[in-house]
Amino acid sequence: MFPELKPYLTALIIPPALLLILILLGSLFIASRPKLARRITVLSVCLFWLLSTNAFSVWLHDQVIPEYSTISAKDLKEKKSRPS
């Protein structure tokens, strides 16, 4: 498409920019569609708060990034000496 726009489009999609845009969108719809605007705004503010907390960050890290056990030099030598 437009490779020079990719960094800007990516920045708009990932939090917090997306949530800030949704809050702005919700505030723009408050006159025409107040129920939808309130839902969008409240959901965006709640998600913004949730993504900003340390507890959610730690939980998300534990869910997404795998933990590997450490390996000692002895284990490396044993594995290297064994024929595959």
Z-matrix of the N, CA and C atoms (Angstrom, degrees):
N
C 1 1.440
C 2 1.529 1 108.50
N 3 1.305 2 118.40 1 -101.47
C 4 1.455 3 123.07 2 176.10
C 5 1.524 4 108.16 3 -123.98
N 6 1.321 5 118.01 4 94.21
C 7 1.468 6 120.04 5 -174.90
C 8 1.522 7 113.67 6 -61.48
N 9 1.325 8 117.26 7 -26.55
C 10 1.462 9 118.29 8 179.64
C 11 1.527 10 112.23 9 -73.87
N 12 1.317 11 117.98 10 -16.99
C 13 1.465 12 121.99 11 178.41
C 14 1.528 13 112.96 12 -90.44
N 15 1.320 14 117.33 13 -10.92
C 16 1.463 15 120.97 14 -175.09
C 17 1.530 16 113.23 15 -55.72
N 18 1.336 17 120.70 16 -46.73
C 19 1.470 18 118.72 17 179.62
C 20 1.524 19 112.90 18 -62.15
N 21 1.315 20 117.35 19 -35.49
C 22 1.457 21 120.26 20 -179.20
C 23 1.525 22 111.23 21 -72.46
N 24 1.319 23 116.89 22 -41.17
C 25 1.461 24 120.52 23 177.92
C 26 1.524 25 111.22 24 -66.58
N 27 1.321 26 116.51 25 -38.34
C 28 1.465 27 120.60 26 177.17
C 29 1.518 28 110.59 27 -63.33
N 30 1.323 29 117.50 28 -42.41
C 31 1.461 30 121.37 29 179.37
C 32 1.522 31 111.82 30 -64.09
N 33 1.319 32 117.96 31 -29.55
C 34 1.459 33 120.98 32 178.80
C 35 1.526 34 112.50 33 -77.71
N 36 1.321 35 116.71 34 -24.61
C 37 1.466 36 119.93 35 -176.18
C 38 1.519 37 112.51 36 -85.30
N 39 1.331 38 118.03 37 -39.12
C 40 1.458 39 120.08 38 -175.21
C 41 1.529 40 110.58 39 -80.55
N 42 1.343 41 115.88 40 152.09
C 43 1.466 42 118.62 41 177.62
C 44 1.519 43 110.40 42 -63.66
N 45 1.277 44 120.18 43 152.03
C 46 1.465 45 129.59 44 3.03
C 47 1.517 46 114.13 45 -89.46
N 48 1.311 47 119.26 46 -5.44
C 49 1.469 48 120.37 47 -175.40
C 50 1.523 49 111.86 48 -59.77
N 51 1.320 50 117.66 49 -42.30
C 52 1.463 51 120.39 50 -179.13
C 53 1.526 52 110.87 51 -61.50
N 54 1.323 53 116.66 52 -43.19
C 55 1.461 54 119.95 53 -179.44
C 56 1.524 55 111.17 54 -68.15
N 57 1.317 56 117.77 55 -37.32
C 58 1.463 57 120.17 56 176.97
C 59 1.528 58 110.90 57 -65.79
N 60 1.321 59 116.99 58 -37.53
C 61 1.468 60 120.86 59 176.73
C 62 1.526 61 110.30 60 -65.62
N 63 1.337 62 116.98 61 -40.46
C 64 1.468 63 119.70 62 177.95
C 65 1.523 64 111.78 63 -66.17
N 66 1.322 65 118.37 64 -37.08
C 67 1.469 66 120.96 65 176.05
C 68 1.528 67 109.66 66 -63.58
N 69 1.322 68 117.02 67 -43.49
C 70 1.460 69 121.06 68 177.52
C 71 1.527 70 110.95 69 -63.42
N 72 1.323 71 116.80 70 -42.63
C 73 1.460 72 121.38 71 178.24
C 74 1.527 73 110.98 72 -61.49
N 75 1.323 74 116.07 73 -43.13
C 76 1.461 75 120.16 74 177.83
C 77 1.514 76 112.19 75 -62.44
N 78 1.327 77 116.98 76 -38.93
C 79 1.464 78 119.07 77 179.24
C 80 1.531 79 112.05 78 -71.88
N 81 1.321 80 117.08 79 -26.06
C 82 1.466 81 119.69 80 176.70
C 83 1.535 82 111.87 81 -74.02
N 84 1.333 83 117.02 82 -30.86
C 85 1.469 84 121.50 83 -178.97
C 86 1.528 85 113.14 84 -85.66
N 87 1.321 86 118.88 85 -0.44
C 88 1.465 87 121.07 86 -172.82
C 89 1.535 88 112.22 87 -61.22
N 90 1.324 89 117.84 88 -31.60
C 91 1.469 90 119.93 89 -179.09
C 92 1.531 91 111.86 90 -79.36
N 93 1.327 92 116.98 91 -41.54
C 94 1.461 93 119.27 92 -174.75
C 95 1.525 94 113.03 93 -86.48
N 96 1.322 95 117.45 94 -40.18
C 97 1.478 96 120.86 95 -178.64
C 98 1.518 97 109.05 96 -135.23
N 99 1.317 98 117.85 97 78.94
C 100 1.463 99 120.96 98 -172.35
C 101 1.534 100 114.53 99 -64.05
N 102 1.318 101 117.69 100 -36.26
C 103 1.466 102 119.68 101 -178.85
C 104 1.530 103 111.19 102 -66.93
N 105 1.332 104 116.96 103 -47.20
C 106 1.456 105 121.92 104 178.14
C 107 1.529 106 110.72 105 -64.74
N 108 1.315 107 116.05 106 -42.12
C 109 1.468 108 120.73 107 -179.68
C 110 1.530 109 110.82 108 -62.19
N 111 1.321 110 117.04 109 -41.78
C 112 1.460 111 120.69 110 178.97
C 113 1.522 112 110.87 111 -64.05
N 114 1.330 113 117.06 112 -42.14
C 115 1.472 114 120.54 113 179.61
C 116 1.528 115 111.33 114 -64.61
N 117 1.326 116 116.33 115 -45.02
C 118 1.466 117 120.18 116 179.23
C 119 1.520 118 110.63 117 -61.73
N 120 1.319 119 116.34 118 -44.94
C 121 1.466 120 120.89 119 -177.56
C 122 1.525 121 111.33 120 -66.30
N 123 1.317 122 117.46 121 -46.72
C 124 1.472 123 120.56 122 -178.72
C 125 1.524 124 110.49 123 -65.35
N 126 1.311 125 117.77 124 -43.98
C 127 1.461 126 120.77 125 179.04
C 128 1.521 127 111.02 126 -62.81
N 129 1.311 128 117.09 127 -42.49
C 130 1.465 129 120.67 128 -179.98
C 131 1.527 130 111.87 129 -65.97
N 132 1.317 131 117.08 130 -42.34
C 133 1.465 132 120.47 131 178.80
C 134 1.528 133 110.27 132 -65.09
N 135 1.328 134 117.51 133 -42.11
C 136 1.471 135 120.45 134 178.54
C 137 1.526 136 111.45 135 -63.95
N 138 1.322 137 117.46 136 -43.94
C 139 1.464 138 119.97 137 177.38
C 140 1.517 139 111.69 138 -65.28
N 141 1.326 140 116.70 139 -38.68
C 142 1.462 141 121.47 140 177.25
C 143 1.526 142 110.21 141 -59.90
N 144 1.337 143 116.08 142 -44.72
C 145 1.463 144 120.61 143 178.55
C 146 1.531 145 110.37 144 -65.73
N 147 1.323 146 117.52 145 -44.93
C 148 1.460 147 121.62 146 -178.37
C 149 1.526 148 111.30 147 -61.49
N 150 1.313 149 117.30 148 -44.82
C 151 1.464 150 120.80 149 -179.94
C 152 1.523 151 112.04 150 -69.22
N 153 1.326 152 117.00 151 -17.29
C 154 1.464 153 120.67 152 -179.87
C 155 1.523 154 112.82 153 -88.62
N 156 1.321 155 118.01 154 -12.20
C 157 1.463 156 119.81 155 -176.93
C 158 1.523 157 111.65 156 -82.71
N 159 1.315 158 114.48 157 148.40
C 160 1.460 159 120.71 158 179.66
C 161 1.530 160 111.25 159 -70.76
N 162 1.311 161 117.30 160 -36.34
C 163 1.468 162 120.67 161 -178.84
C 164 1.528 163 110.91 162 -61.75
N 165 1.314 164 118.00 163 -42.99
C 166 1.461 165 121.04 164 178.46
C 167 1.522 166 110.61 165 -67.30
N 168 1.306 167 116.19 166 -37.20
C 169 1.463 168 120.33 167 178.25
C 170 1.526 169 111.06 168 -62.06
N 171 1.314 170 116.55 169 -44.45
C 172 1.463 171 120.62 170 178.63
C 173 1.524 172 110.40 171 -65.62
N 174 1.323 173 117.48 172 -43.94
C 175 1.465 174 120.99 173 179.22
C 176 1.530 175 110.72 174 -61.56
N 177 1.324 176 116.78 175 -45.03
C 178 1.459 177 120.73 176 179.87
C 179 1.521 178 111.21 177 -63.76
N 180 1.316 179 116.92 178 -39.34
C 181 1.469 180 121.42 179 177.11
C 182 1.525 181 110.23 180 -60.83
N 183 1.326 182 116.30 181 -44.92
C 184 1.469 183 120.10 182 179.69
C 185 1.519 184 112.42 183 -64.89
N 186 1.325 185 117.46 184 -31.66
C 187 1.458 186 120.96 185 -178.72
C 188 1.526 187 112.85 186 -80.02
N 189 1.314 188 117.44 187 -34.72
C 190 1.458 189 121.16 188 -170.15
C 191 1.525 190 112.97 189 -97.24
N 192 1.323 191 117.08 190 -43.22
C 193 1.462 192 120.82 191 -173.61
C 194 1.533 193 109.44 192 -96.29
N 195 1.330 194 117.21 193 120.90
C 196 1.469 195 119.65 194 -178.30
C 197 1.532 196 111.35 195 -71.55
N 198 1.317 197 114.87 196 146.55
C 199 1.463 198 121.51 197 177.06
C 200 1.529 199 108.45 198 -101.53
N 201 1.300 200 116.99 199 131.42
C 202 1.452 201 122.28 200 177.14
C 203 1.518 202 108.73 201 -112.33
N 204 1.334 203 115.99 202 140.62
C 205 1.454 204 118.94 203 178.15
C 206 1.529 205 109.28 204 -73.96
N 207 1.317 206 114.60 205 151.61
C 208 1.458 207 118.95 206 179.55
C 209 1.524 208 109.75 207 -74.07
N 210 1.292 209 115.96 208 153.27
C 211 1.452 210 121.04 209 -179.27
C 212 1.522 211 107.99 210 -119.79
N 213 1.303 212 116.18 211 138.80
C 214 1.465 213 120.06 212 -177.31
C 215 1.532 214 110.06 213 -90.63
N 216 1.319 215 114.68 214 166.57
C 217 1.464 216 119.88 215 179.09
C 218 1.534 217 110.19 216 -64.45
N 219 1.322 218 116.68 217 -34.63
C 220 1.464 219 121.09 218 178.98
C 221 1.526 220 110.90 219 -62.29
N 222 1.335 221 116.15 220 -44.51
C 223 1.463 222 120.38 221 178.40
C 224 1.524 223 111.47 222 -63.39
N 225 1.306 224 116.98 223 -37.79
C 226 1.469 225 120.81 224 177.72
C 227 1.520 226 111.32 225 -64.36
N 228 1.328 227 116.23 226 -43.15
C 229 1.471 228 119.86 227 179.61
C 230 1.519 229 110.75 228 -64.50
N 231 1.339 230 117.21 229 -41.96
C 232 1.463 231 120.87 230 178.76
C 233 1.531 232 111.12 231 -63.35
N 234 1.316 233 116.35 232 -42.26
C 235 1.458 234 119.65 233 179.90
C 236 1.529 235 111.40 234 -67.20
N 237 1.325 236 116.07 235 -36.51
C 238 1.455 237 120.55 236 -179.73
C 239 1.516 238 111.20 237 -70.46
N 240 1.328 239 117.59 238 -35.01
C 241 1.457 240 120.80 239 -176.84
C 242 1.537 241 112.41 240 -76.97
N 243 1.339 242 117.31 241 -23.71
C 244 1.462 243 121.03 242 177.82
C 245 1.522 244 109.73 243 -75.21
N 246 1.355 245 117.04 244 132.42
C 247 1.465 246 118.27 245 175.16
C 248 1.519 247 110.33 246 -72.77
N 249 1.303 248 115.59 247 143.93
C 250 1.471 249 120.29 248 -179.02
C 251 1.503 250 111.52 249 -86.97
